[in-house]
Amino acid sequence: MTAIRATASRPQGVTVRKPRSVDALEEFGKVRLSRSFYMREFLYSETASFHGLQNIPDNPDLAVEVGRNLCEELLEPLNATFGRVAIRSSFRSCEVNNLCNEHGYGCAKNEANDGGHIWDRLDAEGLKGATACIALPWFTDRYAQGADWRALAYWVHDHLPYSELQFFPAICAFNISWHERPKRSIHSFIEPRGYLLRESQAPSGFPEIYADFPPLRAPNRTL
């Protein structure tokens, strides 16, 4: 088996195979996706843990590639600007996502999550993508005191190259997606529910709603 390198890059042509032992999975978890994030924290799943399933990508190379884009383009700037990014749910294997969907745990069908929470499969158009459900403790405290979730949504919209955002009432956690062809859509289960923005709408937000937010800080990308 080709060794899994726990560094930010691998030599051209080196393939990461699906881990088939505890040691191999441990090494895969050490793969560094960006300065602040390692693969291991994106693999944890309450659903997988409870039901005794493995949440491991069938195509680790693709999972690492899209995971790095997600981290470098979206999570690192959030981490640099707001402090700790808490990962709530991220990569899902096809098996885990399918069970989650069948049990009504709030997961879409596999084909809808390909190139989303299922990092290691292309979407219906043959494009790459990755999604993580995260919470920002910096904003969670504000949200508990009555802050409008739309302030955070518009801040992300105006500053980061996201594809989709989806907000949830509990601690104002939200899905944030990287995609080869960004949709630039925002949806929420918090009032006002529904779509805040769709692809066809204007690309700019409303700076006055997040006037007291910190400015975007460029992450330190040096390892």
C-alpha positions in Angstrom: 0.0 0.0 0.0 1.3 3.5 -0.9 2.2 5.4 2.3 -0.2 8.2 3.3 1.8 11.4 3.8 0.6 13.6 6.7 1.8 16.8 4.9 0.2 19.5 3.0 1.2 18.0 -0.4 2.2 14.8 -2.0 4.5 14.1 -4.9 2.8 14.1 -8.3 1.2 10.7 -9.0 1.2 9.3 -5.5 -2.2 7.8 -4.8 -3.8 7.5 -1.4 -5.7 4.2 -1.1 -8.7 3.7 1.1 -7.5 2.9 4.6 -8.1 -0.7 5.5 -6.5 -0.9 8.9 -6.4 1.2 12.1 -2.9 2.3 11.4 -3.7 3.3 7.8 -6.8 5.3 9.0 -4.7 7.0 11.7 -2.2 8.1 9.0 -5.0 9.3 6.7 -6.4 11.3 9.6 -3.0 13.1 9.8 -3.3 14.4 6.2 -3.1 18.2 6.5 -5.7 19.9 4.4 -4.5 23.4 5.3 -2.6 25.2 8.0 -5.3 24.8 10.6 -7.2 21.7 9.6 -6.4 17.9 9.3 -8.6 15.3 7.7 -9.4 13.5 11.0 -11.8 16.2 12.2 -13.9 16.0 9.1 -14.4 12.2 9.3 -16.3 12.1 12.7 -20.0 11.3 12.4 -22.4 10.7 15.2 -24.5 8.6 12.8 -21.6 6.4 11.9 -20.5 6.1 15.5 -24.0 5.2 16.7 -24.7 2.7 13.9 -21.3 1.2 13.8 -20.4 2.3 10.3 -17.1 3.3 8.8 -17.1 6.9 7.6 -14.1 6.6 5.2 -13.9 7.8 1.6 -13.7 5.3 -1.2 -11.7 7.8 -3.2 -9.3 9.4 -0.7 -7.4 11.4 -3.4 -10.6 13.2 -4.4 -11.6 13.7 -0.8 -8.3 15.3 0.0 -8.3 17.5 -3.1 -11.8 19.0 -2.5 -11.2 19.1 1.3 -8.1 21.3 0.7 -10.1 23.7 -1.5 -12.9 23.8 1.2 -10.3 24.6 3.9 -8.1 27.0 2.0 -10.8 29.0 0.3 -13.4 29.1 3.0 -12.6 27.7 6.5 -9.1 29.3 6.8 -10.4 32.8 6.2 -13.2 32.2 8.7 -10.7 30.9 11.2 -8.4 33.9 10.7 -11.2 36.4 11.0 -13.5 35.0 13.7 -11.4 32.5 15.6 -12.1 28.9 16.1 -14.2 27.1 13.5 -16.2 24.2 15.1 -16.8 21.3 12.7 -20.3 19.9 13.3 -20.6 17.5 10.3 -18.6 17.2 7.2 -17.5 14.3 5.0 -20.0 11.4 4.7 -19.4 8.1 3.1 -22.2 6.9 0.7 -23.1 4.3 3.3 -23.4 6.8 6.1 -25.3 9.4 4.1 -27.7 6.8 2.7 -28.5 5.5 6.2 -28.9 9.0 7.5 -31.4 9.7 4.7 -33.4 6.5 5.2 -33.7 7.1 9.0 -34.8 10.7 8.5 -31.8 12.3 10.1 -31.9 15.3 7.9 -29.7 14.1 5.0 -30.5 14.4 1.4 -30.3 11.4 -0.9 -26.8 10.4 -2.0 -27.2 11.7 -5.5 -28.1 15.1 -4.1 -25.1 15.1 -1.8 -22.5 13.9 -4.3 -20.0 16.8 -4.5 -21.4 18.1 -1.3 -21.2 16.1 2.0 -20.1 13.2 -0.1 -16.7 14.6 -1.0 -15.3 11.6 -2.9 -17.9 11.5 -5.7 -18.6 14.0 -8.5 -22.0 15.6 -8.7 -24.5 15.0 -11.5 -22.7 17.3 -13.8 -19.3 15.7 -13.2 -18.0 18.5 -11.0 -16.1 18.5 -7.7 -17.3 19.9 -4.4 -17.3 19.6 -0.6 -19.5 20.7 2.2 -18.9 21.1 5.9 -21.5 22.0 8.6 -19.7 24.4 11.0 -20.4 26.8 13.8 -18.5 30.0 14.7 -18.5 30.4 18.5 -17.8 34.1 18.0 -21.2 34.4 16.3 -23.0 31.8 18.3 -22.7 34.0 21.4 -24.2 36.9 19.4 -26.9 34.8 18.0 -27.9 33.6 21.5 -28.4 37.3 22.3 -30.6 38.0 19.4 -28.2 38.7 16.5 -29.7 38.2 13.0 -28.3 35.2 11.2 -28.5 37.2 8.0 -25.6 39.4 9.2 -23.3 36.4 9.1 -24.8 35.1 5.8 -24.2 38.5 4.1 -20.7 38.8 5.5 -19.7 35.4 4.0 -21.5 36.3 0.8 -19.5 39.5 0.4 -16.1 38.1 1.3 -15.8 34.5 0.4 -16.1 32.3 -2.8 -18.7 30.0 -1.3 -21.1 27.9 -3.4 -24.0 27.3 -1.0 -24.9 28.3 2.6 -27.6 26.7 4.6 -28.4 27.9 8.2 -29.9 25.9 11.1 -31.5 27.2 14.3 -29.3 25.2 16.8 -26.3 27.5 17.6 -26.7 29.0 14.2 -24.6 26.2 12.6 -24.5 26.4 8.9 -23.5 24.3 5.9 -20.8 26.0 3.8 -19.8 24.5 0.4 -16.9 24.8 -2.0 -17.7 23.9 -5.6 -16.0 24.1 -9.0 -18.9 26.1 -10.3 -20.2 28.1 -7.3 -24.0 28.6 -7.1 -23.9 31.5 -4.7 -27.2 30.5 -3.0 -28.2 31.0 0.7 -31.0 29.1 2.3 -32.2 29.0 6.0 -34.3 27.1 8.4 -34.2 30.1 10.7 -36.9 32.7 10.3 -37.3 34.2 7.8 -37.1 30.6 6.4 -36.4 29.8 2.8 -34.0 31.4 0.2 -32.2 34.6 1.1 -30.3 34.6 -2.2 -30.3 32.5 -5.4 -27.8 32.2 -8.2 -29.6 34.8 -10.4 -29.6 37.5 -7.7 -27.2 40.4 -7.3 -23.7 39.4 -6.1 -23.4 42.1 -3.5 -24.9 42.0 0.1 -25.7 44.6 2.6 -22.6 45.8 4.5 -24.6 47.8 7.0 -26.1 44.6 8.5 -22.6 43.4 9.6 -21.1 46.8 10.2 -19.7 45.7 13.6 -18.1 42.5 12.3 -14.3 42.3 12.0 -12.8 42.9 8.6 -11.7 39.9 6.6 -8.3 38.8 7.7 -6.0 36.9 5.3 -5.0 33.5 6.8 -1.4 32.6 7.3 -0.9 29.9 4.7 2.7 29.1 5.8 3.0 25.6 7.2 
